[in-house]
Amino acid sequence: MNREQLEKYLKKKVKIKLFDGEEIEGYLRKSGEDDFKNNPNLFIPKNYYFLVDKDLNCISCLFKISHTRKIGICDS
């Protein structure tokens, strides 16, 4: 998977399978976005991704593109 493929899912509800087999569901976001400027853990690192709930609370670890094995849109 490359950056262009992953970033077409930004701000959409997705289900992601990571390299370790963990499957997580939430809204895909990228580090450095203005929505997270008050949280240095989510704002300062560059080119990392994470999932949030509908209230923008981070619900996953930070991960890079290379950690992603599979991604798809959630129906719910």
N, CA and C atoms as a LAMMPS dump frame, in Angstrom:
ITEM: TIMESTEP
0
ITEM: NUMBER OF ATOMS
228
ITEM: BOX BOUNDS ff ff ff
-5.0000000000000000e+02 5.0000000000000000e+02
-5.0000000000000000e+02 5.0000000000000000e+02
-5.0000000000000000e+02 5.0000000000000000e+02
ITEM: ATOMS id mol type element x y z
1 1 1 N 0.851 -1.173 0
2 1 2 C 0 0 0
3 1 3 C 0.897 1.236 0
4 2 1 N 0.498 2.242 -0.765
5 2 2 C 1.283 3.475 -0.783
6 2 3 C 0.481 4.624 -0.165
7 3 1 N 1.128 5.756 -0.009
8 3 2 C 0.525 6.913 0.662
9 3 3 C -0.758 7.363 -0.048
10 4 1 N -0.732 7.418 -1.358
11 4 2 C -1.903 7.867 -2.12
12 4 3 C -3.109 6.954 -1.878
13 5 1 N -2.883 5.653 -1.862
14 5 2 C -3.973 4.702 -1.618
15 5 3 C -4.55 4.875 -0.218
16 6 1 N -3.691 5.03 0.778
17 6 2 C -4.154 5.164 2.161
18 6 3 C -4.863 6.498 2.385
19 7 1 N -4.324 7.565 1.844
20 7 2 C -4.865 8.893 2.124
21 7 3 C -6.21 9.164 1.457
22 8 1 N -6.629 8.333 0.523
23 8 2 C -7.972 8.521 -0.035
24 8 3 C -9.05 8.142 0.981
25 9 1 N -8.644 7.481 2.072
26 9 2 C -9.569 7.098 3.136
27 9 3 C -9.566 8.084 4.31
28 10 1 N -8.774 9.149 4.253
29 10 2 C -8.702 10.102 5.364
30 10 3 C -10.081 10.658 5.702
31 11 1 N -10.369 10.717 6.991
32 11 2 C -11.619 11.234 7.565
33 11 3 C -12.833 10.364 7.248
34 12 1 N -12.6 9.145 6.764
35 12 2 C -13.684 8.197 6.514
36 12 3 C -13.613 7.089 7.549
37 13 1 N -14.76 6.475 7.832
38 13 2 C -14.792 5.373 8.793
39 13 3 C -14.285 4.116 8.095
40 14 1 N -13.205 3.56 8.629
41 14 2 C -12.546 2.426 7.995
42 14 3 C -12.28 1.304 8.996
43 15 1 N -11.973 0.155 8.446
44 15 2 C -11.481 -0.972 9.231
45 15 3 C -10.109 -1.302 8.662
46 16 1 N -9.104 -1.309 9.534
47 16 2 C -7.72 -1.521 9.113
48 16 3 C -7.167 -2.769 9.783
49 17 1 N -6.42 -3.539 9.005
50 17 2 C -5.684 -4.674 9.559
51 17 3 C -4.208 -4.303 9.519
52 18 1 N -3.578 -4.329 10.693
53 18 2 C -2.162 -3.977 10.798
54 18 3 C -1.282 -5.212 10.637
55 19 1 N 0.016 -5.002 10.518
56 19 2 C 0.97 -6.077 10.263
57 19 3 C 0.962 -7.165 11.328
58 20 1 N 0.58 -6.832 12.563
59 20 2 C 0.576 -7.817 13.651
60 20 3 C -0.745 -8.575 13.745
61 21 1 N -1.663 -8.314 12.799
62 21 2 C -2.946 -9.006 12.777
63 21 3 C -4.067 -8.265 13.478
64 22 1 N -3.743 -7.191 14.191
65 22 2 C -4.77 -6.415 14.896
66 22 3 C -5.682 -5.719 13.886
67 23 1 N -6.987 -5.812 14.115
68 23 2 C -7.958 -5.114 13.281
69 23 3 C -8.619 -4.024 14.115
70 24 1 N -8.621 -2.8 13.592
71 24 2 C -9.196 -1.671 14.313
72 24 3 C -10.155 -0.914 13.401
73 25 1 N -11.136 -0.291 14.031
74 25 2 C -12.179 0.411 13.298
75 25 3 C -12.313 1.828 13.834
76 26 1 N -12.421 2.795 12.942
77 26 2 C -12.588 4.182 13.338
78 26 3 C -12.377 5.094 12.146
79 27 1 N -12.263 6.381 12.415
80 27 2 C -12.064 7.371 11.364
81 27 3 C -10.567 7.604 11.186
82 28 1 N -10.077 7.417 9.971
83 28 2 C -8.65 7.548 9.686
84 28 3 C -8.238 9.012 9.682
85 29 1 N -7.208 9.324 10.441
86 29 2 C -6.659 10.678 10.495
87 29 3 C -5.142 10.6 10.368
88 30 1 N -4.545 11.741 10.041
89 30 2 C -3.096 11.832 9.845
90 30 3 C -2.504 12.792 10.866
91 31 1 N -1.331 12.464 11.375
92 31 2 C -0.667 13.354 12.329
93 31 3 C -0.353 14.686 11.652
94 32 1 N -0.34 15.739 12.462
95 32 2 C -0.045 17.068 11.95
96 32 3 C -1.265 17.866 11.531
97 33 1 N -2.462 17.271 11.612
98 33 2 C -3.677 18.003 11.243
99 33 3 C -4.006 19.034 12.324
100 34 1 N -4.572 20.157 11.918
101 34 2 C -4.894 21.245 12.852
102 34 3 C -5.866 20.835 13.949
103 35 1 N -6.707 19.833 13.7
104 35 2 C -7.646 19.366 14.731
105 35 3 C -6.922 18.855 15.974
106 36 1 N -5.649 18.503 15.829
107 36 2 C -4.899 17.89 16.925
108 36 3 C -3.711 18.743 17.379
109 37 1 N -3.739 20.043 17.081
110 37 2 C -2.596 20.904 17.418
111 37 3 C -2.372 21.045 18.919
112 38 1 N -3.374 20.746 19.743
113 38 2 C -3.214 20.81 21.197
114 38 3 C -2.739 19.492 21.798
115 39 1 N -2.535 18.49 20.974
116 39 2 C -2.031 17.191 21.424
117 39 3 C -0.715 16.913 20.693
118 40 1 N 0.422 17.188 21.324
119 40 2 C 1.705 17.03 20.635
120 40 3 C 1.983 15.611 20.149
121 41 1 N 1.415 14.606 20.808
122 41 2 C 1.628 13.225 20.368
123 41 3 C 0.99 12.956 19.006
124 42 1 N -0.06 13.682 18.682
125 42 2 C -0.75 13.489 17.41
126 42 3 C -0.415 14.573 16.391
127 43 1 N 0.183 15.659 16.842
128 43 2 C 0.466 16.773 15.944
129 43 3 C 1.914 16.8 15.455
130 44 1 N 2.863 16.562 16.33
131 44 2 C 4.281 16.72 15.983
132 44 3 C 4.823 15.636 15.046
133 45 1 N 4.572 14.336 15.302
134 45 2 C 5.133 13.331 14.376
135 45 3 C 4.574 13.53 12.964
136 46 1 N 5.421 13.36 11.971
137 46 2 C 4.989 13.538 10.583
138 46 3 C 4.83 12.18 9.903
139 47 1 N 3.837 12.109 9.036
140 47 2 C 3.553 10.912 8.233
141 47 3 C 3.185 9.69 9.059
142 48 1 N 2.458 9.907 10.126
143 48 2 C 1.871 8.82 10.907
144 48 3 C 0.357 8.927 10.791
145 49 1 N -0.292 7.807 10.999
146 49 2 C -1.751 7.736 10.895
147 49 3 C -2.302 7.117 12.166
148 50 1 N -3.589 7.347 12.424
149 50 2 C -4.248 6.785 13.601
150 50 3 C -5.745 6.837 13.368
151 51 1 N -6.49 6.155 14.213
152 51 2 C -7.943 6.149 14.115
153 51 3 C -8.539 6.882 15.305
154 52 1 N -9.624 7.581 15.05
155 52 2 C -10.337 8.304 16.104
156 52 3 C -11.803 7.877 16.091
157 53 1 N -12.488 8.169 17.208
158 53 2 C -13.932 7.958 17.238
159 53 3 C -14.614 9.215 16.7
160 54 1 N -15.932 9.25 16.739
161 54 2 C -16.664 10.39 16.168
162 54 3 C -16.411 11.699 16.901
163 55 1 N -15.899 11.627 18.151
164 55 2 C -15.596 12.828 18.932
165 55 3 C -14.124 13.226 18.861
166 56 1 N -13.383 12.658 17.915
167 56 2 C -11.958 12.919 17.683
168 56 3 C -11.056 12.44 18.815
169 57 1 N -11.491 11.447 19.578
170 57 2 C -10.637 10.823 20.591
171 57 3 C -9.846 9.705 19.927
172 58 1 N -8.545 9.729 20.077
173 58 2 C -7.697 8.712 19.461
174 58 3 C -8.015 7.344 20.068
175 59 1 N -8.253 6.342 19.21
176 59 2 C -8.609 5.001 19.683
177 59 3 C -7.643 3.937 19.18
178 60 1 N -6.518 4.35 18.617
179 60 2 C -5.538 3.377 18.126
180 60 3 C -4.131 3.894 18.386
181 61 1 N -3.177 3.038 18.104
182 61 2 C -1.78 3.465 18.156
183 61 3 C -1.479 4.267 16.889
184 62 1 N -0.385 4.996 16.896
185 62 2 C 0.094 5.636 15.676
186 62 3 C 0.722 4.56 14.806
187 63 1 N 0.5 4.635 13.506
188 63 2 C 1.105 3.646 12.612
189 63 3 C 1.519 4.311 11.312
190 64 1 N 2.463 3.683 10.645
191 64 2 C 2.951 4.161 9.353
192 64 3 C 2.254 3.385 8.244
193 65 1 N 2.414 3.835 7.039
194 65 2 C 1.817 3.149 5.894
195 65 3 C 2.296 1.708 5.829
196 66 1 N 3.566 1.486 6.103
197 66 2 C 4.131 0.136 6.004
198 66 3 C 3.537 -0.832 7.019
199 67 1 N 2.883 -0.344 8.054
200 67 2 C 2.247 -1.204 9.056
201 67 3 C 0.882 -1.7 8.598
202 68 1 N 0.331 -1.11 7.545
203 68 2 C -1.024 -1.411 7.094
204 68 3 C -1.014 -2.568 6.104
205 69 1 N -1.816 -3.584 6.385
206 69 2 C -1.928 -4.728 5.482
207 69 3 C -3.203 -4.677 4.648
208 70 1 N -4.284 -4.162 5.238
209 70 2 C -5.579 -4.153 4.553
210 70 3 C -6.411 -2.999 5.1
211 71 1 N -7.176 -2.359 4.223
212 71 2 C -8.052 -1.27 4.654
213 71 3 C -9.336 -1.317 3.841
214 72 1 N -10.434 -0.974 4.481
215 72 2 C -11.717 -0.931 3.789
216 72 3 C -12.676 -0.003 4.512
217 73 1 N -13.668 0.47 3.789
218 73 2 C -14.703 1.343 4.353
219 73 3 C -15.636 0.517 5.228
220 74 1 N -16.024 1.066 6.377
221 74 2 C -16.992 0.414 7.269
222 74 3 C -18.401 0.772 6.824
223 75 1 N -19.289 -0.18 6.944
224 75 2 C -20.689 0.05 6.583
225 75 3 C -21.428 0.819 7.663
226 76 1 N -21.04 0.596 8.923
227 76 2 C -21.781 1.216 10.03
228 76 3 C -21.3 2.602 10.349
